[in-house]
Amino acid sequence: MTVVIDINHLNKKFGDHEVLKDVNFQVNKGEVVTLIGSSGSGKSTLLRCINLLETPTAGEIIYNGENILNDGHQIEKYRTHLGMVFQQFNLFNNLDVLNNCIVGQMKVLKRSKEEAEQNAMKYLELVGMSAYKNAKPKHLSGGQKQRVAIARALAMDPDVMLFDEPTSALDPEMVGEVLKVMRHLADQGNTMLIVTHEMEFAKEVSDRIVFMDKGVIVEEGPPEQLLVNPKHDRTKEFLKRTLR
């Protein structure tokens, strides 16, 4: 397997508070890895460190063999290889759906408007939102906004898709439509790193599940092992509370 992201001895402090403590793990090409754990366990901070929205206090993030935390590494170029989908959509409210999906391509990847539109429509079609290409975000439901956000991230042709609790801000009836899109992406062989509280979804799509608690990786393994026969007491306690 080809290792795309290799995290070594990653630490993150906010003042005196240590949020991540000596985190080590890898993401392989074509793999779907899900991060689970209680709120405050460090999952979202880890994702934000990988995307360098937060700067790690110590450690290495190796992307395709290069430590991207080294001085002189082009952070903006690195970020173009990662598609990030947030809890709160982060769409541009003054732009319609299509323009939300082309602005990054044109500014960052220097694509022509025609090429960017063609690419954007391909992914809007994939997430079932092509009919809304002229709509402004204020006219969309939460589930529709999140599907546009996914299309926007995919339109940048990233190597890895990062999802930070993409359904947590949605009404329960809208969760399913976003998870359906993510299942499809997983089936297509996309490399994905997902923070989620949707345990049934994690069980279905993950090649590997990573359980975090208090800033450390407690246990990881395939869903059938970690969810059914966890080894660590902290994992068992967490699953007892969440798998009802």
Buried (B, 14 or more C-beta within 10 A) or exposed (E): EEBBBBBBEBBBBEEEEBBBBBBEBBBBBBBBBBBBBBEEBBBBBBBBBBBBBBEBBEBBBBBBEEEBBEEEBEEEEBBBBBBBBBBBBEBEEEBBBBBBBBBBBBEEBEBEEEBBBEBBBBBBEBBBBBEBBEBBBEEBEBBBBBBBBBBBBBBBBBBBBBBBBBBBBBEEEBBEBBBBBBBBBBEEEBBBBBBBBBBEBBBBBBBBBBBBBBBBBBBBBEBEBBBEEBEEEBBEEBBEEEEE
